Amino acid sequence: MALGDELPGLTGGEAAQRLADGRGNDAPQPTSRTVADILRENVFTLFNAILTVCFAAVLLLGDLRDGLFYGVVVANALIGIVQEVRAKVVLDRLALLSTPEVAVKRDGLRQIVPLAGVVLDDILVLRPGDQVPADARVLGGDDLVVDEAMLTGESEPQVKVAGDPLLSGSHVAGGSGYGVVTAVGAASYANKLTAEIKRHSLVHSELRAATNRILVVLSWILGPVIVVTLLGRVSTYGGIAALADFSDGDWRAALRDAVASVVGMIPEGLVLLISLAFGVAAIQLARHKVLIEELAAVEVLARVDVLCLDKTGTLTSGELVFDRLVLDRQAGLDPALEAGVSRALGAFGADDAANLTARVLGGHFSADGATVRSRLPFGSARKYSGVALEHDGDTSAWLLGAPERLLAGHPDRLAAANVIAAAGERTLALVRLAGDLSTDAADDPGNHDLTPAALVVFRESVRPHAAETLRYFAGQGVRVIVMSGDNPVTVAALARRLGLAGETVNAAGLADDAALAAALGTASLFGRVGPEQKRKAVAILQAEGRTVAMTGDGVNDAMAIKDADLGIAMGAATPATKAASRLVLLDNRFDRLPEVLYLGRRVIGNVERVANLFLSKTVYGILIALTMAALSLPFPFLPRQLTLVSALAIGIPSFVLALAPNRRIYTPGVLRRIIRYAVPTGVIAAATVLAAFLPLYHRIPLNEARSVTTVALFVVSLAILAALARPLTGPRLALVLSMAAAMVLACTVGFGRIFFAISVSPNPALAFGILVGLLGAAAIELMYRFARRRGLIFDRE
């Protein structure tokens, strides 16, 4: 009686009862971030909260023209939400397409059930290509071979016999068998590995962190400034005692001044600019089959100085390819047998029931008219397979398998095979059998006459351009560390092919974290690395101040990918691994990463440049608000006038400059450099505004004084733009001139004058404002030259 007949499995009622008792395999794995996470992280931010309060105040004033700034909040949130939801939809669709069905024995029959329908004590029917849905124990089988690379990193498929464990998430690479389910759902090995992945955390973005730090400081400043502004406005009307006589118009004017001062201090366009730059980069990367799960991940690769790579699935495709034959000319084998070697190997490769290694031969060799008389299937116990051929009336029998089994009587040939295997290449021996496959010689070749014919050498398929990509990162100052669960010998062989120098460390022999840290200090190639060791290695490197990226495709990589500063998953990775990552290489092409690096550098380099524009505005906004409050004078702008200057001298140009080419290598200290440049330029702009407004306030109407001051502020702001846009190539010069022309139109065309409340005419007051603005522009030029010498500004890309 066959084994399958002896295993009727559970009854339908027993399976249903186990499902009802919670002993089913329902443990949903995260395939991406939830919609709630995406909405919360893009909507509920400090930046949005501050400007929402300001917009509510504008609604109370009843003049929506002063609420133009709120469009930035809406646009910023939409960019992030749309891009990240798009990434979620793609990942969820990929996960749905890869959801397996499972064959089980129930009521004595083979049935197909969904993954979640597998229950404890189910009998699994295992065939080549099947995924093991839950932890199980082998009951028996016929040459069952299981690939556990996604779980352990071991590229060699493992032979399984009765009593051996089967890990959920592994795949049947050959043979067939039966297993009884021993753990389901959250209790299974794969789900235990990925339990921590479900706790989502944001990727660390230096640009976002710098912006948030600025906003936190501003939030502490805003309250006192608003109070001081309102009190200053009150004192203008006779002090606290006159509060009872405050008219509705006075309160509106005071509130409008408070909103204008707050809007002047908030770098609202900076947050939008960062999101837009990230979003454009994400769209460009999508064309290269690179999926960005979180926008800020674009920036992080520009800061990465350590790239940790898994071997199987990242540097290699995980597939074996034929490398070469070693015949008598190279290793002392009999040349008289060469004519039949190709036919024999072609026959082995043409067998549909052959294992994966033998099937590779079908693309390189042909039986060339020979007839297959009989076959001996591969057996895990005997470690070889056989074929009997007839060609032109001659018959021959051949065996293909492990050299230690087939070359035991030929020590010289076995030594040659061991030398090749020691270099990390898989080696099979092809021998000719004196006799037929039907004789006992096929079952016990060691006691019979075997004639060595060839050594068949295989190697792992290296991904195209992997070596070139590794050289690129080395040239960019990025340290590459290979961390594989595979045999160190195999890792060393691959490293040689890729041009990676250095010794290979067997991580299984490292006693503790201190030994791992010491090894990381001297070596960059590691074999037999366990999942927890990968995670600890990431933590050790981060503790040294390194920015770490981690790539991989298996569940064993998922925790390290989650903990790394930038997690990168291959497109063929498990759903849990892709959910833990921030960036997915959809077509499994490792050579896509240089493009990600370039776009990340473009984002961080250009945003650093234009952040100076926004932070200068913040500085002069604070100084002007405090000065006006202290002097009990109205704010020198309406909110819409400040929005006009910000849009033309900061907002629109910054979006153009943020998308310009920029290959500058990342230099730490972004926030420090921005502050050291933006504060002096902001002080100059504030001094320009005060120098223009204060002499005019008592001499001309308030609206005209505000209009002239707006012009003066625009002149000095345009000078800041012109300095930061350097080198002033044709397109950049055209950008600066077009912004100046747009300001002239806003001040002269009827609609612009009315909408922005601009009241200027060719008179001494306007000339005075322009002159003050030009003096401020001259001071900006001097500051720019000083900053460039001190390394605060990079004007070469």
Secondary structure by P-SEA (a helix, b strand, c coil): cccccccccccaaaaaaaaaacccccccccccccaaaaaaaacccaaaaaaaaaaaaaaaaccccccccaaaaaaaaaaaaaaaaaaaaaaaaaaaaabbbbbbbcccbbbbbcccccccccccccccccccccbbbbccccbbbbbccccccccbbbbbcccccccccccccbbbbbbbbcccccccaaaaaacccccccccccaaaaaaaaaaaaaaaaaaaaaaaaaaaaaaaaccccccccccaaaaaaaaaaaaaaaaaacaaaaaaaaaaaaaaaaaaaaaacbbbcccaaaaaaaaccbbbbbccccccccbbbbcccccccccccccccccaaaaaaaaaaacccccaaaaaaccccccccccccccccccccccccbbbbbccccccccccccccccccccaaaaaaaaaaaaacbbbbbbbbbcccccccccccccccbbbbcbbbbbbcccccaaaaaaaaaaaacbbbbbbbcccaaaaaaaaaaaccbbbbbcccccccaaaaaaaaacccccccccaaaaaaaaaaaaaaccbbbbbbccccaaaaaaaccbbbbcccccaaaaaacccccccccccaaaaaaaaaaaaaaaaaaaaaaaaaaaaaaaaaaaaaaaacccccccaaaaaaaaaaccaaaaaaaaaccccccccccaaaaaaacaaaaaaaaaaaaaaacccccccccaaaaaaaaaaaaaaaaaaaaaaaaccccaaaaaaaaaaaaaaaaaaccaaaaaaacccccccaaaaaaaaaaaaaaaaaaaaaaaaaaaccccccc
